[in-house]
Amino acid sequence: MRNTTRTIGVLFSSVFFSSAFCGLASAGDLVYQPINPSFGGDPFYSAHLLQTAEIQNKHVDDGSEFDSLFEEPTLADQFAESLSGTVISGAATQLNRAIFTDGAPPSGSFALDGAMVSYKTINGRVKITIADGINTNVLDIPIPTKN
């Protein structure tokens, strides 16, 4: 029995002292060292990163219709877009004159390149409906008053 008590005492004291000394152990500061040269890492590592990125790149240029979204428009495309905007602006000006001039009819409709534009004047407001077969937009505009 005495050996058992002594063994327990030695075991208890060894556990106590080892736990007391564990508190004295400390670690150094954790310092981040970047690998990527873009963030201050080793500049000689850039070739390896580029090669890794090229290996992981699964994109195959298949000439799909989405590739044209990233191309710069040509001068002809820019001219056509500008001309189209000018024509639409002119049509909007004519519609504005037809609706808001004195003595204009209270309702009417216009066709513009497959789109139907109709208007109706009700209680001092003009309701303009633009339907192109896919979308329908409705504008509710007050009639401007002259001072």
Secondary structure, 3 states (H helix, E strand, C coil): CHHHHHHHHHHHHHHHHHHHHHCCCCCCCCCCCCCCHHHCCCHHHHHHHHHHHHHHCCCCCCCCHHHHHHCCCCHHHHHHHHHHHHHHHHHHHHHHHHHHCCCCCCEEEEEECCEEEEEEEECCEEEEEEECCCCEEEEEEECCCCC
